[in-house]
């Protein structure tokens, strides 16, 4: 019998889940902010279907709740970056965070999409209606690799072609921006509210000599 020398997972897709502390107060403040924003702007049409997508960069707003969430998002981005690489110190790079609010009422969902041009994408869950069964409000990720259907006979999680999650309010998830994802229709009478964001790194500006 051959002796195993090393086991590697090649081309894996990292994802990380976080719990944001003191989320109840934070979520209440963000919901209040979202209501004001909806009164100011009818929103944008992106991947949202039947829901509302805020315009502009949410993190440009200087309210304490939004800035606290921005700080949490930045810290999460640094954590996952350090997990995947010890060759770079992320806080030495320039980081741009661009965020927006998604409000999916009953029947609202987000069509499959990616976030081109960014490194990481994230979602913070402000309001997630509880349901007893079904896939209401779940986020689903699709395997970016092709030619995998014949691997399903092995029933190995490494070759699963999709992954569904239903994070609770107060949770944040981060994943590579190239990963195709979508959100199942909200089957609750309550709105599902999230803050989505992209994180993009740039090399630091060189000092003039």
N, C-alpha and C positions, 0 to 999 in steps of 0.2 A: 504494500500500500504506500503511495507517495506521501511524503511528509510535507504538510502545509508550511510554507515559509512566510507568506504575508497575504493579508486580505485587504483589498482596497475597494472603495466605492468611487468609481470614475464618473465624472460629469453629473454629480449629484446637484440637486437644487435646494439650497438652504431656505429655511423659513424659521422664524422665531416668534414666540408669543410672550407677551408681557402683561402684567397687571399694574395699572396706574394707581398709586395710592390716593386716598381721599377723593375717589372718583364721584361719589354721590353729589357733593357740593360742586365739583368741577362740571359734571354733566348738567346740573340744573342751570349753571351760569351759561354754558354753551347753548343750551336750548333757548334761553332768553335772548342770547345774541343772534341765534339763527332766526328767531321770530322777527327781530328788528330788521335783519338783512332781507328777509322775504318781503317786508313792507317797502323796502327801498328799491328792490330789484326783482324783476320777474325770473332772473336766472339764465343759465346757459343750457344749450342742448348738446350733450356729449354722449356718453354711453347710457345715460339715464332714459328710461322709458316709463312715462307716467309719473315721474318724480321731479324733484327740484334739485338743481346743481348750482351752487353759488358761483358768481362771477369773481374774477380777480384772485389775488393771493390772500387767502384768509389770514395768513400769518403777518400781513402788513397791518392788521388791526391791532391797536395798542391796549386793548382791554386786558385786565389781569388774567382772566380765564384763558383767552386765546394765547397769550404769551406763556402761561404755565404749560399749556398743551404743547406749544412749540418747543419749550425746553425739554419736555418729556420725549418728544419725537426725536430731537437731536441726540439725546442721551441714548435712546434705543438704537438709532442709526450707528452711533459709535460702538455700541456693544456688539451688534451683529457683524459689523465690519471687522472688529478685532477677533471675532469667532472664526471668520473665514480666512483671515490673513494676519500673520505676525510680521509681515514685511513692510508694513506702512503704519504710521500712527495717524489715525483719521483726524484728530483735532489739529494736526499740523497742515491739513489740506483746507482749501476753501470749500465750504458747504453751502449749497442753496437749498432751502426747503420751500416748497410751493404746496399750499394746502387749499382745500375747498370742502364745503359741506354738502352731503347727499341726504336728502329727505325723501324717503320712499313711503308714500301712503299705501293704503290697501290696494293691491294690484300692481304697485310699482316695482320695477326691477332694473338691473343694469345688464346690458347686452355684453357678450364676450368681447374683450379688448385687452390691449397691453398698454404700457406707458413708455413709448419710445423716447430715447435720449436721456433717461434718468438711470441711476444705479439701483436704488432701492425704492420700492413703493410700500406705503403703509396704510393701515386703516385703524382708526380709533373708534370704538363703539360707544356712542353716547346714549342711544336708546335701542334696545333689542327686544321686541315683543316676545312674550313667552307663548309657546304653542305646545300642544300635547303630542302631535305627530306630524309627519310631513317634512318638507324641505323649505318651508317658508323662511325667507330672509337669509338663507345660508349662502356663504361665499364658496364658490367652487373653482378649483384650479385644474387646468388641463395640462397633461404631460407635453412638454415642448418637443419631445423626441418622436420620430415617425418610425414606421415599420416595426411596431411592437405588438400588434394584435396576436401573433402566434405565440408570444411569451405568456399569455394569460393562462394557458394550460398548466403552468407551474404554480399558479396561485401565490405568487410572491409579491409582497407589498412594494418591492423595488421597481416592479414593472406594471404597477397599477396605472391606468390611464387617466384617472381623475381623483381628486381629493376634496371632500366637502367639510366645511367647518361652520359652526354657529357660535362664535365668540359671544360672551356675555357683555353687558354694559360695563365699562371700566377696563376692558381688555384692549390691547393693541397688538396687531400682527404686522410683521415686516417680511417682504419677499422680493426677489429680483424683479425689476421692472419689465423684463422680457417675458415673464410668465403670464400666459393667457388666463384670464379669470373672468367670472361673471357672478351676478347675484340673483338668486332665485326670487320669483315674485313674492311679495309680502302678502300673506294670506290672512293677516290679522287686521282688525279694524284700527289698531294703533299704528302710528308711523314708526318706521325704522330710520334712525338718524345716525349718521356716521360722519367722521372727518377723515377724508382720504388725503394723502400727501405723497409727493415725490421728493426724493433726496438725490441731489446730483453733486458729485465732487469735481473740483477743478484743482490743478496744481497751484501751489502758492505763487503769488507774484514775486518775481525776482527783484531784489533790491538793486537800485541803480548804483553803479560803481563810481 
